[in-house]
Amino acid sequence: MTAPLVMVLIPAVAAFVGLLVGGMSRAAAGAIAVAGPLGALVVAGLLATEQPWTDPIVDTGFHGVLQPFPAATVVDGLAVSVALMVSFVATLVQIYSIGYMKAEPRYSSYAAFVSLFTAAMLAVVVAGDLLLLVVGWEVMGLCSYLLIGQNWERQEARRAAVKAFLVTKVGDIGFIVGIVVLIGATGTTLVPNAVQAASSDPTVATVASGLILLGVLGKSAQFPLHAWLPDAMAGPSPVSALIHAATMVAAGVYVVARFYPMFLAAPGVLTAMAVIACITMLGAAVISLVQSDLKRVLAWSTVSQLAYMVAALAVGSRDAAVFHLLSHAFFKALLFLAAGAIIHAVGSSALRDIGGLRRSMPVTFMTMTIGLLALVGVFPLAGFFSKESVLVAAEHAAAGDEVVAPWVGWLVLVVAVVTIAVTAAYAVRLWMLTWAGPRRGNGPIHEAPPVMYLPLVLLAVPTLLFGFTALDVSALPTWIQANATEPLGTPAALTPALVTIALSVVALLIGVGIGWRSRLPSAIGDGTSILARGLGVDAAYDWLVVRPFLVLVGWTTEFDQHVIQRTVSGVGSGTAATGGRLQRTQRGDVQRYVSTALTALIVAVVITLVTVAT
Amino acid sequence: MHLSLPLLLSVSLFGIGVYGLLVRRNAILVLMSVELMLNGVNVSLVAFDVFWAEALRAGQSLAIFVITIAAAEIGLGLAILLLLYRMRGSIAIDEATDLREDAA
């Protein structure tokens, strides 16, 4: 058993132990719930101190009863940095949940699913074997379904859970086929070997990465498979924090980063990624601007920010994508947990019920402000540096320094800068509606308990400081690429460039101006405009998928009732009717039987004689 | 003696038996009719045995076999009729229809 496997197994075991004993004692359930991710965090920290890792690919040869279990793991800078982030955020989410889910009757199963979710994400992160990767990937889909449907008494939650499961499953079909193609074409299930072999063959690289991209679009909520993420808000706030920051959506981006050499060998797929990312980035940000629900604003913002990561991958900078993935995880988890604290205090997530909370919730106010500033990308917060690194990468691509065509770089650059303005607008609007102005609604408002605001403070620290890693030109890229199993040449600097800073500052100021105009509660829509409902993507799904499917279901039902059902019952009733008719001859009259037998005998004899005679 | 005479006797006995089997209500008479049919067959077996005169005398052997079976059969049949009479006080064959299948 090796350290990475231990890291995956600790939260998994905690999940099962929590399910077994959690029902007996709430305190024990809480302790086990925190112990799982915390144990993983400790192991990840120990792994981080061991850098450089002498043997990054470990085939543990964990032989099961029938087959060697695919437990090969990869430990390099990329895996360790993401694993650190995942277990850190998951630990804080579990601590926060102790307070947030105090009144929840199904707390023990909830905490167990969060732990299992973390374990599955860590399995994806350290997977050195394609099969282990798929296992973790699918377990995550299951956990997201269970956790979004935590409050299954509400129809909204049930619908959202099924939607999340089905939409990501659509992408997962492509993902599984892509993995099968990859294994089939390269003849190995070890991730580094398969990626290396595939990247030397453009056809295999294009087919495999194109199919895997489908799964990534589903998991990382990119157009057109993004529709599940805003509805996933039906789950409890800590679950949203987990899904939007550490697990699930991060998995898609991470898998592309893990398979990056293969994607670099397929410029067509990268171009498609860039176009999808641009549509998602700007569209989701604009939709976020008109949402009337606190969590929905943040959800659409996640979709938009994920598009930044996908765009960074598309323009050839894995390091920028991972940088933004990490910094986004910190500030988006912070924002969702802060939103949870507000909902906990106010009892509603509708923006019209929230307002003027500045004085009554000072800790949440401070930390959420930090989170929003990072989201907008204000110096010197983490979001500023990571977003700048994406812009720099796009600029490099526009200059023709990357595998994709220069126009792709230009497209990403322009859309990303415009999106900065929109991001600033919805962040300012959200801040004004939440904290400024007079208090709306009734009842006393109290600050969240320490068990809830402590995670907020702990997340504010990396949100404030993480960005400075970019000041040392090569610190983060070197770290990410340390012992990389798929070396990508010299790590590029992630330091902001002057021209992109100038562009984003201008965009930011314009955005603040737009946001300022919609600062009043009267500007909150009722959430029914086509923009607020996600530009009609759900309606398009309804027309293109749901309705034809229902018609098909109708036909199938008709066919079943009128053809199959009738055939089956016809065979039955036909047999019964024939039997009833034959029954009439059985009267118990022996002499009639004998005369029938004699008649038959005579007929048989006559027929025989006639046949013999002729 | 010409073969046709014993065969005529055989057919007459068999025909009388069939008639009795089909029309009589009294079960004793029905059993007697069955005996007539069997013995009609026996007559033809013996007649053919004499006519062919083969070494193994298969016709006579078969006739003795049929007589044995007939004896056993009449024993069983009379025992059944005795029980039937004790149960119902009647041995009319068209009344003994308790085992029929009633129409559904």
Boltz contact constraints between the chains, C-beta under 6 A:
constraints:
  - contact:
      token1: [A, 580]
      token2: [B, 104]
      max_distance: 6.0
  - contact:
      token1: [A, 583]
      token2: [B, 101]
      max_distance: 6.0
  - contact:
      token1: [A, 583]
      token2: [B, 103]
      max_distance: 6.0
  - contact:
      token1: [A, 584]
      token2: [B, 103]
      max_distance: 6.0
  - contact:
      token1: [A, 586]
      token2: [B, 100]
      max_distance: 6.0
  - contact:
      token1: [A, 586]
      token2: [B, 101]
      max_distance: 6.0
  - contact:
      token1: [A, 587]
      token2: [B, 100]
      max_distance: 6.0
  - contact:
      token1: [A, 588]
      token2: [B, 97]
      max_distance: 6.0
  - contact:
      token1: [A, 588]
      token2: [B, 99]
      max_distance: 6.0
  - contact:
      token1: [A, 588]
      token2: [B, 100]
      max_distance: 6.0
  - contact:
      token1: [A, 590]
      token2: [B, 93]
      max_distance: 6.0
  - contact:
      token1: [A, 591]
      token2: [B, 22]
      max_distance: 6.0
  - contact:
      token1: [A, 594]
      token2: [B, 21]
      max_distance: 6.0
  - contact:
      token1: [A, 595]
      token2: [B, 22]
      max_distance: 6.0
